[in-house]
């Protein structure tokens, strides 16, 4: 498959979560996906995708609502995971472009797609923005999205743990790193 490298799809997801170590064994399930597009020529961040999906193996805890803002009712009224993935593929043509996220959200998406027997909505060309940030700046890996923005003199925009806004802010970091790299070449 030939990939188009004039833009990159930056995404983020939210999954069910619970407070405390006693819940570490519970199945974390994707409940929301957000994405935006970073144009690699102009470095403009555009388009917006955000969708909530129904969990089928887990439930939204009060802690999860506190962290993500997603309520049980919103999740129950959300789309099926497969519908969400197909919507992203249709809106962003996401199989044809490289993708990126802050951390290893691609691994959770792969796992969830296998588990729910649906097509992975992204290409296999993946950039871990958190790792790239650490490699290029010498900062610790998993420095955190908000802390990394501050270190670059950038501000977090939008709502924390909203996957669209997290993807948008991760795209801002990738854009900043690309601007600095282009100044050197």
N, C-alpha and C positions, 0 to 999 in steps of 0.2 A: 504494500500500500504506500502510496506517495503522500507525504505530509506537507501541508502548506505551513510555512514558517513565517507568515507575515503577521500572525497574531498568536496569542497564547490564552487559553481559558484557565482562569484562576478560580478555584472552587474551595468551599469549606462545607463541612457537615456538622450536624449536631446529633448526638445519640442519647438514648436513655441512660440515666445515671442515678446513683443512689449515694447517700452520705454514709461514710464509715467503711472500715475494712471488712466487716462481716458481709458486705454486699459485693465484694470483689469478684466472686464467682458468677455473678448474674450475667446473663447475655445482654450485652449493650447493642442496641438496635438503632439504625439510622432513623431519625424522625424529622430531619429537615436538611435541605441542600440549598446552597446559595452559590452563585457564580457571577463572574463578570469577565469582560474581555479586555486584555491589554494589547493594543496595537503595537507591534514591534518596530514599525517604521516611525510613527509619530509619537509613540509612548502615551497615547491617550487611553484612558480607562473608560470603557463604555458598556452599554447593555446591562441588563439586570435580570437575574433569574433567582427566584426564591420560592420554594414550595415546601409545605409541611406534608409528611406522609404518615400513614397509620402504622403503629407498631403491631406486629402480630404475635410475637413471642414474649413481649415484655410490656410493662405499663409505665406511664409517666408518674414519677414520684413527686412529692411536694418539693423535694430538693432539686429535682430536674426542672420543675417549673420556675423555681427561684433562680436557677442558673441561666436557663435558656429563654425564659418567658413563655414557653410553650405549655399550654394547659392540656389536661386530659381531653377536654371537649374539643379543642383545636386539633389534637392528634387524631381523635376518633372521626372527625369530619375531614381529615386530610385525605390525600390521594393514596392509592396503592403505591408501593415502592417502585414497581415496574412502570406504572404510568408516569411517575415522577422522572424516572430515567429516560423514558421515551420522549417526554416533553422537553427535557434538556437537549437530547440529541436533535430533535426537530428544530428547536429555537436557535441553537448555537452550532449545529452541524459538528458536534463535538468530537466525532470520531476522526475528523480530518485535521485536527490541530493539536499541537502539544498542549499538555495541561500542567498545572502547577497548584500547589497548596502549601500552607504553612505546616510542615510536618509530614506525617505519613497517612493522611486521610485517604490516599489512593488504596492503601492496603485494606482499610476498613470497607471501602466501596467494593473492592474485588471480593472480599469475604462475603459481604452481604449479597452481592450479585450471584455468587456461587450458591449460597444458602437458599436464595429465593428463585433460583433458576431463571435469571433474566440477563439480558445483554449488558455488559459493562459499558457505561455511556461515554467513556473517554478513550482517547488513543492510549497506546502503551508508552508514548513518549512523555515522561514525567519529570518535573523539576521540584525538588523539595526546597522551598524558599528558605526555610529555617536553616537547613544545612548549608545552603549556598551563602546565606548571610554570615554564618559562623566561619566558613572557609575564607571568605573575602575580607572579613573585618577582624578575625582573630578573637571574636567574642565567643563565650561558651555556647555549645549547641543547646537547643531548647531554652534559649534566652527568654522566650516569651514574646508574643506579637506586640503587645503594648510597650514593653520595655525597649524592644528593638526600634520601634517607631520613635520613641523619645530620644534614644541614642543618636538617631539620624536627624533630630530636630523636627520631626513630623508629629502630628497629633492624630490620635485615634478619632475617626469620624463614625458617627452612627451609634447603634446599640451593640454593646459587647455581647458575645455569644449568639448574635444573629448571624447566620451563615453568609448572608449576602454582605453584610458590613465587614465581617471577618475576611471574606474573600477580597473585598474592595481594599481593605487596609493592607492585606498581604500583597496585593497588586501594587500598592503605593511603594512598598519596600522593594519589590522587584524592579519597579520603574526607577527608583532612586539608584539602586545598584547598577542598572544598565546605563543610566546617565553618567555615573562616575567611571564606569568601564569605557564608555565611548569617548570620554574626555582624554583617556590615556592612549587610545589607539589613533 
